[in-house]
Amino acid sequence: MSSPHESPATSSPNGTTPTGPLKQAVFLHTGWRSAGTWVWSRLRELDRASGFYEPFSNVLAELSLADVAASRPTLTSGHPPLAAPYFDEYRPFLREGTRGVAGYDRRFSTDRFARDPDAQFPALQAYLRNLCERSVEQGRVPVFKFCRSGGRLPWLRQAFAQAMHVGVLRNPASQFASGWLLRQQWSNPFFVAAPFRVLGLNQQDPLVREAIRMCAVSLPPLASLPDDAYAMACEQYARTVEGENAYRAFVALWILCALRMGEGVDLLVDMDRLGQSREYAAGLSASFTAQCGLAPDFTSARDLVDETRRSAARMKGIDGGAMRVVHSAALKFLKAQGGIDASFVEAVREKMVLANELTEAWR
C-alpha cells in the first residue's frame, strides 16, 4: 500500500503491480457524479465479486427487505443497467419486518476530514468488517463503492490494510456539470447541495475551513442545526443558489478529497482518460487483477470529456470563464499541504487545465 510519500498510480496503472498476497477487498473511493458507479458495476458483474453500493448512504438506515427490489437506476440517473438492484448484497443484513442494515448508523453518512478517527469510527469499522467477513466466508471479494469516504480515506486505509484502496478521479468541471444539469433539467438539487452539506458540517475543521477560504465559498447562512436538519436546509438552499458559488463549493470538496487520495491509494482511476484510451483501460484491468485477482472489463467506457463538451450549451447560470480563479486556488491549496507526490500534483494540475477548457464554454 502506498505511503504518503509513495506515488499512487496516475498515468501508468501497470506500475503498481504488487509482489505480496492478493488484497481481500476493494474500496472504491469516488465522488458524486464521478462515474464511480460504472466502475463498480464492472467489478460487481464478476462471479467472484460481491458489490456493496454506498455502504455509508443514509438510505441504509431505513432500508427494508421489501425496498431492495425497487432500488434500481432511474431514467435520469445516468447509471448503467444493473443485473441486480443497487442494494441486493445487503439482503443477508436485513431482517423481515424491520428497517435498517445491521450495524449501520446514520452518523456514518457524513464524511469527516480530521486527521484522527472520530468517536464513531470503531462502530463504522466493525460494520464494514462484518460485510467483508460474510463475503470472504462465501469465497467472494467484497467491492465497496463509496461517495462519502474521501475525507476518511486515511482512516479506512489504516483500518483495512488488506483491502485495495482505489481512488476514482474525474475532472471537476465534468463532474459538477453532471449534477448541475440534473438540478436544471429535473429539479433534483441533491448533487448541488451535497458539497454545501459536507463543507458546512465540517467547517470547524481547520483543513476544511482553509479549503472554503481558498475557494471563496459562501456557505448557507444557517444557524447551528442537527445534521439531518442541516442537510434538508442545504437542499433548499441548492434550489436557488447562484451557479458560481455552487461550483466553488464543489471544487472545495473535490480538492479536499483529491488531497486524501494523494496521500496514498493503491490505484488511481483516471475517468477522463479511461474513455479515451483502450490501452489505458486494459492496463487498469491488469492492475486490478494483479492486486485483488479480479479482472474487470473497462473497454466499454464512454468518453466523458467529449460528453461534457457536447453538453456545454445546456449549462445555464454560470460564467465559466470566471472559474479559472477557483481552479488555481484549489491547486494552490493542494500544493501548500506538503507530503504529496509530485506526480499526483501534476495529475491534479492537468485536471484543472482540462476544467479551464471545459468551463470556458459555459455561459
ABEGO torsion letter per residue (X at the ends): XBBAABBBBBABAAAABBABBBBABBBBBBBBGAGAAAAAAAAAABAABBBBBGAABAAAAABBAAAAAABBBBAAAGBBBBABBAAAAAAAABBBGBBEBBGBBAAAABBBABABBBAAAAAAAAAAAAAAAAAAAAGBBBBBBBAAAAAAAAAAAAABAABBBBBBBBBAAAAAAAAAAAAAAAGBAAAAAAAAAAAAAAAABAAAAAAAAAAGBBBBBBBBBBAAAAAAAAAAAAAABBAAAAAAAAAAAAAAAAAAAAAEBABBBBAAAAAABAAAAAAAAAAAAAAAGBBBBAAABBBAAAAAAAAAAABBGBBAAAAAAAAAAAAAAAAAAEGBBAAAAAAAAAAAAAAAAAAAABX
